[in-house]
Amino acid sequence: MGAQIAGPAPLRNTALLGLGVHRPERVVTNAEICELIDSSDEWIQSRSGIKSRRFAKAHPEESVADMAVSAGAKALEAARLSGAQIDTVIVATSTYPMQTPQCAATVADRLGTGGAGALDISAGCAGFCYALGVASDLVRAGTAEHVLVVGVERMSDTTEPTDRSVRFIFGDGAGAVVVGPSDEVGIGPTVWGSDGAQGNAIRQEPDWVDFAQNPDQKRPWIIMEGTAVFRWAAFEMSKFARQIADKAGVAVTDLDAFVPHQANLRINDVIVKQLELPDTVAVADDIIETGNTSAASIPLAMEKMLRTGQVKEGDTALLLAFGAGLSYAGQVVKMPRLAQ
């Protein structure tokens, strides 16, 4: 019969124990962006709601890994844990420049985890909520005790400076949370999915292998079909937001906060109207000053809401991320503690 295999540990509740972010020092205004694209501050604000964004500096202190470590260290401080107490690190990113080794292994080492499990997740702008779902399930099942989840991007490296369709949208930054066991449910079930048939709406073109074989052509950049993305996000995401709330057993009217991906203020306004959210539900608007930071968007938006007093630790928030793939993911959570 062979040896008997031990079964899984009893399922546990999970929660966000701490949150930390890294916002690059350099603020890039719409006026600066318009030096290289045919646009204006008024047009950009009317189309996206964005007034400014942050670009990481060229020097090494704000590489993807550096920003991830910075945000991760603050999340550990907020959770009142040491790096040695983290047994898994998950980094959600689409802009880490190395295929190997993965960013998470570098982050785990630099934060002193002593050899934590480490993996990167590439799910575009939905990456953080994908990673959060994986982390929560790892802790819930007993595979991990404490998981550090980081969303980090240097989108300024992947958008062509003269491309009017995308350059004004994206920014850089990092956000991280610690996921751990809890007496009460602090992270609801994850709802996720994709529509690969529309994957061409947000793409990299050309691919890196093709570029290596034909170096005289343009280097790979992010290309986006804005109208297709707008329609998909604005008119499909409210359905998924309701699914997320239903699966968590929470009415959208009972939420304290709604934290949608910071892709476009107009998209989020449409989603809010379709959800018929009451004025008592605070809605994240970090895009105004931060732009679209892809996988870093959700934790950065959460941090602003906590820092500015829009919400407080323990409040109930619905997270909803969506983007390249096309993919989406989300969950209802209790807002975490910020580092002091």
Beta strands, then each sheet from edge to edge (+ up, - down):
strand 1: 13-22
strand 2: 27-29
strand 3: 52-54
strand 4: 88-92
strand 5: 117-121
strand 6: 147-154
strand 7: 172-182
strand 8: 191-194
strand 9: 202-205
strand 10: 221-224
strand 11: 257-260
strand 12: 282-283
strand 13: 316-323
strand 14: 327-334
sheet 1: 1+ 7- 6+ 4+ 5+
sheet 2: 2+ 3-
sheet 3: 8+ 14- 13+ 11+ 12+
sheet 4: 9+ 10-
end
